[in-house]
Amino acid sequence: MLASWYDRQGPAAEVLRVGELPDPEPGPGEVRVRVTVSGVNPGDTKKRRGWLGSAMPYPRVIPHSDAAGVVDAVGDGVDGRRVGQRVWVYGAQSYRAFGTAAQYTVVPDRQAVPLPGHLSDGLGASLGIPGITAHRSVFADGPVDGRLVLVHGVLGGVGSLAAQLARWGGAIVIGTVRRGSDLDHVDPAVVSHAVALDAGDPAAAIRSYAPDGVHRIVEVSLSANADLDNAVAALDAVIAAYGTHADRTELPFWPLLFNNVTLRLLGSDDFPDEAKRQAARDLTAAAAVGALTVDVGARYALQDIAEAHDRVDAGGRGRVLVTVPH
C-alpha cells in the first residue's frame, strides 16, 4: 500500500516519507478500512516533533488517528456484513503504531463508526479527536439543556464542534474569539452571543449575557483565560480544559474554590472507552441531522503530507485533510 511514515522525530519535511509498505491485515476483533481521507490533528504533529520530550513509541509510525473510508476486510469475530460499509475512524494511532496516513488502516471494530450516506468523507475524517474531545468537554458532567455554555476559541477545531454539540444539546452558547475582526465568522445560529478577547472588558461583556455566570466553560488555553474564567463562572460551574499555553498553569485558587468550581482536564487518548463510544454515537447522530459542520481549511495529497503537517503546526482556522489515492 501507499503510505506515509516516519522512523525518527523531527521537522515534517525531514522525517516524513511516502512510499510502499505491506498491506495490513485485520486481527481478531479488528476491521481494515480503505482510507479515502485522513484528518491531521495538532496531536499528530506534536508526536512527530517529540513534543514535551516524548520519544518514538514504535520503531516506525504511520501518523494520524482520524479518517473516513470503507471497510474492506474483517478479522475473526467481526460481522462480515461490515465489508463495504462507509465509516469514520477514530483512535487509529492512539497507542498503536500505524494510523490513517495510508491507503489502509486497521482498527478495533468499534473504532470504525458507520457514516451515514449523505455525509461527506471530509466531515467523517473530522469527527475523531476534535469531535470526541468536544463531546466530552460539553457532556462529561451531564446534560446541558437550558444551561449557559461558554466556549473559548469558538472558531477552532474543537471549539467549533463543542459549540455545535452544546447547541444540539439544548444549551445557550456564548463563544469567544481572539480578535474583533473574527466576530463576523461566528455562526449566530449556533452561538447566541460572541465576545472578542481583545475587547476592553471581555468578562463584563460575557456577564452582560450571563448575569449569574456560565455553567460550563470549554477551555482551549487555561493559562491565558484562568482569571477570565474565574470572573464569569457560576457557582458549581465546570471548566473543561483541553489545552494550555504554560506547562505549569497558575490559577486563582481561592476564588475558584469558594465558587465550588470543578476543573476537568481532558486528554482524549485516555478517555474511558464508554465515553468514546457515546461520543461516537452522538457525533454521528448530530451530524446526520445537520447539526454539525466542519470548516475545511486545506486539503493535501498524501504525497504532500509534510506541507499538511506544516500547515497544522502554523495554526490558523480550518480543518486540514489529506486525500489518499487508490
C-alpha positions in Angstrom: 0.0 0.0 0.0 1.0 3.6 -0.4 1.6 5.2 3.0 3.4 7.9 4.8 5.6 7.2 7.8 8.5 8.4 10.0 11.3 6.4 11.6 12.6 9.3 13.7 11.2 12.5 15.1 11.8 15.9 13.7 10.6 18.5 11.2 8.0 17.3 8.7 10.0 17.8 5.6 12.9 15.9 7.1 11.3 12.9 8.6 8.1 12.1 6.8 8.5 9.7 3.9 5.9 8.4 1.3 6.3 5.0 -0.3 5.1 1.4 -0.4 4.6 -0.6 2.8 2.9 -4.1 3.2 -0.9 -4.1 3.3 -2.0 -4.6 7.0 -4.3 -7.5 7.8 -7.0 -7.3 10.5 -6.6 -9.5 13.6 -9.4 -10.8 15.8 -12.0 -8.1 16.6 -10.5 -5.7 14.0 -11.5 -4.3 10.7 -9.4 -2.9 7.8 -10.5 0.4 6.3 -9.6 1.6 2.8 -8.9 5.2 3.7 -10.2 7.9 1.4 -9.5 11.0 3.6 -7.1 11.3 6.6 -7.5 14.1 9.2 -4.5 15.9 10.6 -4.6 17.0 14.2 -2.1 19.0 16.3 -1.5 15.9 18.4 -0.3 14.1 15.3 2.3 16.8 14.5 3.3 17.0 18.2 4.1 13.3 18.3 6.1 13.6 15.2 8.1 16.5 16.7 8.7 14.8 20.0 6.7 17.4 21.9 7.4 17.6 25.7 10.3 15.2 25.3 8.2 12.3 24.0 10.2 9.6 22.4 9.4 7.4 19.4 6.8 4.9 20.8 7.4 2.5 18.0 10.3 2.0 15.5 8.1 3.2 12.7 4.9 5.3 12.9 2.3 5.9 10.3 0.7 9.1 11.6 -2.9 10.3 12.1 -5.7 8.9 14.2 -8.8 10.1 12.2 -10.1 9.1 8.8 -13.1 8.3 6.6 -13.2 5.3 4.3 -14.8 1.9 3.6 -14.4 -1.3 5.5 -12.8 -3.8 3.1 -11.8 -6.7 5.3 -12.7 -8.0 8.8 -10.9 -10.2 11.3 -12.3 -13.1 13.3 -15.3 -12.4 15.4 -16.4 -9.4 13.3 -19.7 -9.5 11.3 -18.7 -10.0 7.7 -21.6 -7.7 6.6 -19.4 -4.8 7.7 -17.4 -5.2 4.4 -18.4 -2.4 2.1 -19.7 -0.1 4.8 -18.7 3.5 4.8 -17.2 4.5 8.2 -15.4 7.2 10.1 -12.4 6.2 12.1 -11.0 7.4 15.4 -8.0 6.4 17.6 -6.2 4.6 14.8 -2.8 5.8 16.1 -3.7 6.0 19.8 -1.3 3.6 21.4 -0.9 2.0 18.0 1.9 2.2 15.5 0.0 2.6 12.2 -2.5 5.3 11.7 -4.5 6.6 8.8 -2.0 8.3 6.5 -2.1 5.3 4.3 -4.3 3.5 1.8 -5.3 1.1 4.5 -5.6 1.2 8.3 -6.6 -1.5 10.8 -8.5 -0.6 14.0 -10.7 -2.3 16.5 -14.2 -2.9 15.2 -15.8 -0.3 17.5 -13.4 2.4 16.2 -14.8 2.3 12.7 -18.2 4.0 13.1 -20.9 3.8 10.4 -21.0 7.0 8.4 -24.5 7.9 7.0 -24.6 8.0 3.2 -25.5 11.7 2.9 -22.4 12.8 5.0 -19.1 13.6 3.3 -15.8 11.8 3.9 -14.3 15.2 4.8 -16.8 15.6 7.7 -16.3 12.0 8.7 -12.5 12.5 8.9 -13.0 15.5 11.1 -15.1 13.8 13.9 -12.4 11.8 15.7 -10.0 13.7 18.0 -11.7 17.1 17.8 -15.2 15.7 17.9 -14.7 13.3 20.8 -12.7 15.9 22.8 -15.5 18.5 22.1 -18.2 16.0 23.2 -16.5 15.2 26.5 -15.8 18.8 27.2 -19.5 19.6 26.9 -21.3 16.4 28.2 -18.8 14.8 30.7 -20.6 16.5 33.6 -24.2 15.8 32.5 -26.8 17.3 30.1 -26.6 21.0 29.1 -30.2 21.6 28.1 -31.1 25.1 29.3 -27.5 25.8 30.5 -25.2 28.6 29.6 -22.1 27.2 28.0 -19.0 29.4 27.3 -16.8 28.1 24.5 -13.4 29.7 24.1 -11.8 29.6 20.7 -15.2 29.0 19.1 -13.7 29.1 15.6 -11.2 26.4 16.3 -11.4 22.7 15.6 -12.5 21.5 19.0 -14.2 24.8 19.9 -16.5 24.9 16.9 -17.6 21.3 17.4 -18.1 21.9 21.1 -20.4 24.9 20.4 -22.4 22.9 17.9 -22.8 20.0 20.2 -23.8 22.2 23.1 -26.4 23.9 20.9 -27.6 20.5 19.7 -27.9 19.5 23.4 -30.1 22.5 24.2 -27.6 24.9 25.6 -27.3 28.7 25.1 -23.8 29.1 23.7 -21.5 32.1 24.4 -18.4 32.0 22.3 -15.1 33.9 22.4 -12.7 34.7 19.6 -9.3 36.3 19.8 -9.9 39.4 17.8 -12.8 41.6 17.0 -12.2 41.0 13.3 -13.1 37.3 13.8 -16.6 38.1 15.0 -18.0 38.1 11.5 -17.0 34.4 11.1 -19.1 33.2 14.1 -22.4 31.4 13.2 -25.3 33.1 15.0 -27.4 30.1 14.6 -25.0 28.2 16.9 -23.5 30.9 19.1 -26.1 33.2 20.7 -23.5 35.7 21.8 -19.9 36.2 20.7 -17.2 38.2 22.5 -13.8 39.2 21.3 -11.0 38.7 23.8 -9.2 41.8 22.6 -12.2 44.0 23.7 -11.8 46.3 26.7 -13.5 44.1 29.2 -14.5 40.7 27.9 -15.6 39.5 31.4 -18.1 42.3 31.6 -19.3 41.5 28.1 -19.8 37.8 29.0 -21.5 38.8 32.3 -23.9 41.0 30.3 -25.3 37.9 28.7 -24.9 35.7 31.8 -25.5 37.9 34.9 -25.4 34.9 37.3 -22.4 33.3 35.5 -21.9 30.5 33.0 -22.5 26.9 34.0 -19.9 25.2 31.7 -16.7 26.6 30.2 -14.9 24.8 27.3 -11.3 26.0 27.6 -8.7 26.0 24.9 -6.0 27.8 26.9 -6.3 27.6 30.7 -3.2 29.6 31.3 -4.4 32.5 29.2 -8.0 32.5 30.5 -7.9 31.4 34.1 -8.7 34.8 35.5 -11.4 35.4 32.9 -13.0 32.1 33.6 -13.0 32.8 37.4 -14.7 36.1 36.7 -17.6 34.6 34.7 -18.1 31.2 36.3 -21.4 30.5 38.1 -21.5 28.7 41.4 -20.7 25.0 40.8 -19.6 25.7 37.3 -17.3 23.3 35.4 -14.2 24.4 33.5 -13.3 21.6 31.0 -9.8 22.3 29.7 -8.2 20.5 26.8 -5.3 23.0 26.3 -3.0 25.5 27.9 0.0 27.5 26.8 2.0 27.3 30.1 3.1 23.8 31.2 2.7 24.9 34.9 -0.5 26.9 34.8 -1.4 29.3 37.6 -5.0 29.5 38.9 -6.9 31.9 41.1 -7.3 29.0 43.5 -9.2 30.5 46.4 -11.9 32.4 44.3 -12.4 29.2 42.3 -12.6 27.1 45.5 -15.2 29.4 47.2 -17.2 29.3 44.0 -17.1 25.4 44.1 -15.8 25.3 40.5 -14.8 21.9 39.1 -11.7 21.8 36.9 -11.8 18.9 34.4 -8.7 18.2 32.4 -9.2 16.4 29.1 -6.7 14.1 27.4 -8.5 12.5 24.5 -6.3 9.4 24.1 -7.2 8.3 27.6 -10.9 8.9 27.8 -12.9 5.9 29.1 -13.9 3.6 26.3 -17.6 4.1 27.0 -17.2 7.8 26.9 -15.6 7.5 23.4 -18.4 5.1 22.2 -21.1 7.5 23.5 -19.3 10.4 21.8 -19.2 8.5 18.5 -22.9 7.7 18.7 -23.8 11.3 19.5 -21.5 12.8 16.9 -22.9 10.6 14.2 -26.5 11.4 15.3 -25.8 15.2 15.4 -24.1 15.1 12.0 -26.9 13.1 10.5 -29.5 15.8 11.3 -27.3 18.6 10.0 -26.3 19.9 13.5 -22.5 19.6 12.8 -20.5 21.2 10.1 -16.7 21.5 9.7 -14.7 24.3 8.2 -12.1 22.6 6.0 -9.1 24.9 5.7 -7.0 22.9 3.3 -6.7 19.6 1.5 -3.4 18.0 0.5 -2.5 14.9 -1.4 -0.7 12.2 0.5 2.5 13.0 -1.4 2.3 16.5 0.1 1.7 15.3 3.7 4.7 17.3 5.0 3.0 20.5 3.8 -0.1 19.4 5.6 1.8 19.0 8.9 3.4 22.4 8.5 0.0 23.9 7.9 -1.2 22.4 11.2 1.9 23.5 13.1 1.5 27.0 11.8 -2.0 27.2 13.3 -4.9 29.1 11.6 -8.5 28.3 11.1 -9.9 25.3 9.4 -9.5 21.5 9.4 -6.5 20.1 7.5 -7.2 16.9 5.5 -5.1 14.6 3.4 -6.6 12.8 0.4 -5.4 9.2 -0.1 -5.3 7.9 -3.7 -6.3 4.4 -4.8 
